[in-house]
């Protein structure tokens, strides 16, 4: 029965049950009839919101027990409009020249009736990846680029390529992820995995609601997932993952985290030695330190900022770090080089330090051991308990202060590897919302002619500090400072002048991220009868979200769970205006507001105490996931906080 399912879905499989995956070569694919697939072409007018659709999305994978593999992918894409033609007119394929072999089986452009528009690319180019140009010691990654001719609305792009892994990164490790739902209509989807019966792969199926076909013969086992007419999943604001909609299949070797830890411990053995030059420079950098913590801060700043970071995915160039002496000589390093250098220096200070493998996006799955989960490396340092114990440091993030982590890494699964091959599975700490804080304060006086003069300050911390740090991570000329002062003053109140600008050095990791300046002669009033109308500065956001609430309402019923952290986020934002009014002036105060929900808390307070008018707005958010039906509560909360849409305050001068 299951073999009939496959045959019915495709009407293209040469045999209803295959004992081995098909051998796809430049000569063709014996398991797929191209003309049958081309006939699946849709009517473009039925898909006005799409640039293209997949007529076929196909993957044929072979894995061997030692980690060698062959992966052949084929896509047949129908171009619906000019944007689709632009997207598919050029393609590129990346592979590792030292451990992989790329074969482009074919790339052709045809019409739905099979007529060939172009049988091969108009232009092909093989080159090194950009990182290999910058730092060839790291990467043997190559990129094969092709330019197609004849790609236009109404045509079909049919391409196939094979990547053979000749030398596995880790002996016995293999992995591949397959998305059945890929953002557009897919008429036919198939994944075939061919593997020896002597090994049992780790298979994870997420939201797969069609049957898998398993066939054994001649010492091989073939798993086949096949389905048809996979509909486009429309995105939704704040969609959380995992969810019940995205269909995904993971196939990996049955190795363990212990296997990977032993492998990396062996790979990095002997890589933490310091030569005399490093010993000398270490002594120079910590000579002014009074405490062990001071020394750690000094070494962290040195490695994170004085050695250029070369961005590189670990899986391409290999995991073997260079010796610290080599990094010192070249003054650059990728994540594993910088982490290894830092670990070596910290160990010289007498502390225990370890490499930490992780995903830079924070997406590593603790239930799926494979080295291909990891594309980044940071360091762990065990400090004395009196100094706070263990700390995690990313040496590639030159603007992240000592003791903090880039926001994307917080809360993620990591593997801490010890020299003896033992390991720790760890979830990195998360910064509380109160530490991800933004404060904007405007304090000054309004004179009777309607001009404001006062002091503006902006302070950031935690995950909100990076914009300020990047903006002020360089030295400004006198003319640049003058223009910057005027621009900042106008950003507070249009038409204002500014002076007494005080900046911080964005690269000083111990400096408080804060900017202050004096705002002068800002025209902030307009007249209306016998009253004056004060326009609130844009630096005091009110978070009105009626448009977003309406968008969520239109998209009901909701299908995706809600990522609470994407609504406001784990942050706190405080904005305050304290303005001294002319003698006898009174403000017509808007109503105060406080609204709390599982998504966040917003409050707005308007008060006058004597001559001082005070406006305070506070927003805080959370992390977490809410079910789809919680969208009604989200809409209600967004509409509630939108009641504070105050942009003006009426002032009554003294009679």
N, C-alpha and C positions, 0 to 999 in steps of 0.2 A: 504493500500500500504506500509506504513512504517513497519508494522509487517512482511510483506513479505521480506522487506530488511533485517531485523534481521535474519529471518529464512534462507535466501539465503546466508548471510554472514557466518553464523556459521554451518548450517546443524547439529546443536547440541543442540539447545534450545528445551526443552521439549514441550513448548507451544509457539506459535508465539507472544502472548501478555500475560504478566504475571502481576497479580494484586499485587503480593508481590515478593520480591526478594527471591531466593531459600535459603533454610536452609542447609548450608554446614556443615557437621559434619565429624568425623572420619569414619563414615559409607559410606561417599561418597558425590558427588555433583549430585543432581537429574537433573540439567540443562545442563550438559556437558557429552557427550559420549566420554570416554577416547579413545576408539579404533578409533573413527573418527579423533580425534586430532593427534594420533600417525601416522596415514596414511598421514599426511601432511609433514612428514619428507622429507628433501631435499637431493640432491646428494652433498656430501661434496666437490667434485671436482669443483662444480659450484660456491663455495664460498671460494676460496683459501686464502683470506685475513681475514677470520673470524674464531674465535675459537669456536663459538657456535651460534645458532639462537634460538629465541623463537617460539615454535609452538603455545603456548597460553600464553597470559599475561592477567590475569583476576582479577578484584576486585569487591567485593560485599559489599556494605557499608550500614549500618543502623544508622540513627541518630534520637535521641529523642529530644523533645523541651527543656528538662532540661540540655542537653549537653552530656548525656550518649550516647554511640555508640558501634557498633560492626563492625569490619573491617576484612573481610576475603579475603586473597590474594592467588592466585594459579598461578604458573608458570610451564609450561612444556617446558623443555629446551633440545634441541638436541645438543649433544657434537660432534664437528667436528674434533678436534685434541687433542693432549696431553695437550696443554696449556689450552684448555677448560676444560679438565678433572681435571687439577690442580685447576682451578678457582672454580669448582663446587663440588669438593670432600669434602669440609668442608663448613658448613653454620652456621650462628648465628642469633638469633632473640633477640632483646632487648625490654624490657617492664618495666613498673613501678610496683613493687610488691605491693605498697600500694594503687594504684588506678586502676590498670589494671589486667586482667587475660589473660594469653596466653594459647592457645590450639594448639598444632601441630597436625593437622588433619591426615596428612600422609606425608611421604617422602619415595619414592621408586625409584628404578632404573630399567628400563625396556628396552627391545629392540623395534624397530619400529613395530614388529609384535605382540607386547603385552606380549611377554615372560618376566617373572619377573626375574631379575638378583638378586636383593635384595629387600625384602619387607619392611624393616625398617632399621634405622641407625645402623651401627656397634657399635657406641658409642654415648652416650648422656651425657651432663654435664650441670648442672645448677649452676651458680655462680653469685657473685656480680660483677658489672662493676668495672673497675680499680679505678675510682674516689671514689667508696664506700669503697674500701680497704684503700685508703689514708685518707679519711675524712668521716666516716660513718654517721656523723651528717647530711650530706647534701642529700644523695641520697639513695633511695630504688630501684635504677635501677638494674635489673637483666638481665643476658644474658644466653640464652639457646643455647648451642653449640652442633652441631651434626657432626659426621664423617660418611661418606657414603662409602660403599664397592661396588666394581664392576663398578665404574664410569670410562669409557674408551671411546675413539673415537668410534662412532657408537651407543652408548647407549643414553638413554633419562632419564633425571632426572625430576620426577613429584612430586611436593610438594605443600602443602596447609597448611596455618595456620590462626588462628583467634585471634585477640586481642580485648577484650571487655573492654571499658572504663567504670568502675563502678562508678567513682567519677570524674566529670569534673573539669578541672582546674578552669574555670570560669563558673558559672551557666548560662546555655543557650548558651554557646559557643561551636561550633564544627567546624572542618575544615579538608579537605583532598585535596591534590593535586594529579593529575594523569597525567603522561606523556604517550601519545600514541606513540610518537617517542622516543625511548630509546637507540639509538646507534647501534642497530643490526636489521636485518630482523625480523619482527614479523608477523607470518602467520595469527594469529587471536588475536584481542584485544577487550576486553569488560570491560566496567565499568557500574555497576548498583548501583544506590543510592535509597534507600527506606526510605521514610520520611513521617510523618503524614501530611495530607492535611491541617491541621490547621496552619501550619507554611510554610513560603515561603523562601527557601534558597537563598542565593546570589550565582549565578552561573556565572562564567567567562569562556568563551570558546575562546581559542586562536588558530587560524588557523584550526579550525574544519570544514572540508568541506564535512562531511557526516551527515545525518539526525539523530536527537535524537528522541527516542521513549518515549512518556510520557503516562502512564496509571494510572488511579485512580480507586480504589475499596476498599471497607470496611475501609474507613477512612485513607487509605494510598495512597501515590503517588510514583510511581517507574519511575525513569529516567534511560534510557538505551542508552549508546553510544557503538556502535559495528561497527567494520570495519575489513578488511582483507588485508593481504599482505602489511603491512606497511614497506616500504623500508628503508634500512639503509641510513641515511643522512651522507654523507662524510663531515668531518670537513674541515674547511678552515682557513688559518692563519688570525688572527685578526677578527674572527667572532664576530659580535655584537649581543647582546640580549637586548630587544626583536627583533624578526625577523619574517619573513613570512613562515618559514619552520618548526620550532618546534611546534608540536601539543600538547596542554596542556589544562587541564580542572581543574578548582578550584571550590570546593563546600564548602560553609561556611554558618554559621548562619547569620541572618540579624541583628546582634547587631551593635552597633556604637562605635566609639572611645570614646564617652562620657560614654558609659556603662563600657568600660574597665578602663577608668580613675577613675570612681567612685569605681570600684571594687578594684583597687590597692591602692587608697587612704584609703579605709577602711581596707585593709589588713595591710598596713604599719602604721596605726594610733598608736601612742604611742611608736614607735620604734626609736625615735630620742633623747631619754633621755640620759644624761651623769651621770655616778656615780662619787663619789669623786675621785676614782683612775684616771679616764679619765680627770677630771677637773685638777688634779695635773699634769698629764703628758702633757696636752695641754699647761698649763702655762710654763712648762719647755721647750717645743719645740719652743715657740714663744718669749721667754724671751729676745732674742737678736734682735728681729725684730724692726726696726725703723718706719716702715709704715705698713698700712693694707696690702699692696701688699706683703711685706716681710713675714707677718704672713701667708698669703694664700700660698705662695711658700713653707714655712716651713711645713705647715700641709699637703700640697699635696705630698711633698717628703716623709714625715713620713708615710702616709697611703699607698702610692704606693709602697714603697720599704721595709718598715719594717714589713709588714704583708704579709705572704706568700699567693700567689694567688692559689686557688684551682679551676682549670678550670672545669666548669660544665654547660651544657645546662639548661637553666631555666625551660624548659618544662618537664624535668624529675623529678627533686627533689622538685619542687614547687617554688613559688615566695615569700614566707614569709621570710623576712630577719631576721637574728639573732639580738639580742640586741647588741648595741655597747660594752657593758661591757663583753659580751661573746666573741666577736671578740678580744678584748684586752687580755682576759685571755688565749685564744688558740693561738693567734698571727697568725691566718690564716683566710681567708675568700674567698668566691666566689665573683662574680661581684656585686651582690646585697648587700652583707654584707659590702664590702669595700666602695661602694657608700653610703650606709646608715650611716656608721661610719663617712665618710668624711662630709656628709651633716650635721650630728649632731654637729660635731666640728666647721664647718663654721658658722652654726647658732649661736653657742655660741660666735663667734666673732662679732655677730651683723649683719650678712648679710643674705639675702634670698638665699636659695639653694633648689634644687628640684631633685627628681629622674627622669631619662630619660630612657625610654624603646626603644630598637632598635634591629636591627639584626647586629651581629658582622661582617657579610660579606657585610653589606650595601645594602641588597637585599629586605628589607621590602617594601611592596606595599601599598601605601597610600590609594588605592581604595578598599582594602580588609580587613576590621577590624576583627581581631582575635588575641587573645593573642599568638597563635602559630606562628605568624609572628616574635615574639621577642624571642631572646635567649641571650640577653645581657642587661646590665644596666650601665650607666655612670651618671655623675652629671652635673647639670647646676648651676652656681653661678651668681647672679646679683650683680656686683660690681658698685660702683659709676661711673657716666659718665666720670669723670675726669680720672678714671683708665681704661677706655675702655669698660665699660658696661658688658654685659653678656659674660661669658666664659664657655666652655664645657670641662670637664676633664674626662679622662678614668683612673680610679684608679687601673685597672688591668695591665696597660702597664707601667712597672717600668722604662723603658728607654725612654719614651715619655716626653719631656720637658714640663714644666708648660706653658699653653697657646696653646698647639698643640694637635692634635688628630692623632691616627694611620691612615695611608692613606686609609685603607679599609672603615673607617667610614665617611670620608669626603664626603659631598654631599648627604648623605643618609637621608631618612625619619625617624623621631623619634617622640616620644610622650613624652612631658614634663608634668608631673603629679603634680598638686598642692594638698596641704593637704585637701582642701575643695572639692576635686573631680573635679574641673575644670581642663582644660588641654590646651595645645598648640600643634598644628601640626607644626613641624618645619623641615626645611631642613638644615642640618649641613653645616657650611661654608667649602669652599674648599681653600686650599693653592694655591696661584698663582704659575705658573711654575717657576718664578724667585726665589721663596723661596725654591724650591726643587732643590738645586744647588750642583754641584760637581766641585771642582777646583783642578787641578793638575798642579803644577808649578815646573820646573827644571831650576835652575839658576846656571851657573858655567863657568869654563874655560877649553878649550881644549889646551893641550900643543903639541909641535911639534912632539913628539914621539907617538901621537895618544891616549893619556890617558886623561880622563875627571875627574875633581874634582869639586864638587859643592854641592848645597843644594837642597833637594827634599822636597816638602810639598804636603800634601793631605788634603783637607778640604771638609766637607759635611754639608748639612743642610736640613731641612724639611724631606720629605719622603726618602731621600737618606742617611740619617745619621745613620740608624739603624745597618747596617753592621759594621761600625766603632765602634759604641757604644757597640755592643755585643762582638766584638773582644777584646775590652780593658775595659771590665767591671769587671776585677779582678786584683789582685796584682801579678806581675811577679817576679820570683826569679832572682837573678843575672845571673845565667846560661841561664835562659829562655830569658832574655833581650839580652844577647850576641847573642844567636841563632836567635832571632827575628831581631836584627839589621842587621845581615848578610843576612838573607832571604829577608828583605825589600830592601837592597842595590842591591842584585842580581835580584830582581824583577824590578828594574829600569834599570840597565845595567848588563848583564851577565858578571861575572868575577870581579865585583866591590867589594870593601870592604866598610864597613860602620862604622860610629861612631856618637857620639853626638845625639843619638836618644832621641826625646822628644815626650812623649805620653800625652794623656789626660785621665782622669778617666771617663770611659763610664757611670758610675753611677752618676756622678756629672751632674745634669740636667741643671746647669747654665754654664757648661764648653763648650767651642767651640770645636766641633768634628774635631780635627786636629792632624795630625801626621807629624813630620818633622825629617829629619836626614841628615847627611853629607855623600855624596857618594864620595869615593876616588879611584883613580887609576883604573878607568873603561876603559878597552880596547874597544874603540868604532870605530876604523878605520880599514879598510882593504885597501890594495894597488891594484891599477890597472893601469899599465903603469906609467905615471908621475903624476897620480891623486891619491887622497885619497877618499875612499868611507865611508861615515858616515852612520851608521845604526840608524834610529830613534828608540827611546825607545818605548816599548809596552805601556807605560803609556800615550802615545799620540795616542789614537785610531783614525782611519780614517773613520770608519763606512761604509766601502765598502760593498755593499749588492747585488752583481750581482747574487749570488746563490739564494737569496730570491726573487729577481725580476724574475728569470727564473722559480722558483717554482710557483709563482703567475701566470705567463704566461701560464704554463702547465695546470693549473687548470681552466682556462677560458672555458666557460663563468662562471663568479662568481655568486653565489646564495645568499650568506649572505651579509648583510650590513657590513661596515668596522668600527670597533671600533678604532677611531683615537687615543685614549689614550693608546691602546695596541701597536701601531707602535713604537713610541718613548716614549710617555708618557708626562705628564705635568711637564717637568723637563728642567733644563739648565745644560749643561756640557761644561766646559772650560778647555782646556789643553794647556799649554804653555811651550815652551823650549826657553830659552835665553842663548846662549852659546858664550862666547868670543873666537874668533879664534886667532891663532898665527898671528903675525904681517905679513901683506902682503897677507894673504890667502883670496881667494874669493870662494864664493859658487855659483854653478850653480843652480839657483832657479827654482823650479817647478812653473807652473802657479797657480795663486790664483783662488779660486773658491767660489762662493756664489750661493746657490740654495734654493729657498723658495717655499712652497706649503701649502695646507691646513693641511698637515700632520706634517710639521715642517720646520725648517730652519737650513741649514748646511753651514758653511763657513770654508775655510782653507786659511791661509795667510802665505806666505813665504817672508821674507825680510832680507836684510843685511844693517845695519846702522853702517858704520865704520867697526870695528872689530866684532860687535855683530850680530850673526845669530839668527833670531827670527822665530819660528814656532808656530802658534796659530791655534787651531781648536776649533770650537764652534758649539754645537748642541743644539737645543731647540725643544720641542714638544708641542702638544696641547691636549685638551679633545674634545670629540664630536663623532658624527656618520656620516659616509658618505654612500651614496647609493652604491649598488654593482657595478654599472657601473663606479664608481670612481676608480676602480682598475687600469684602464689604466693610470690615472694620478699618482697613487701611483707607478706603475711600472716605469713610466717615471722619477719620482723624485728619486727613488732608483737607477736607472741607472745613473742619472745625478750626484748624490753625490758619486757614485762609481768611477767616473773619478779621484777623489782624492785618488788614490791607492798608494801614495808615501810611500815607506818604506826606501828609501835610498836617500841621497843627495851627489852629487859629489863635492868635495872640491879641489880647485887648489892651491897648495902651491906657495909661492913667488918664482919667477924664480931667 
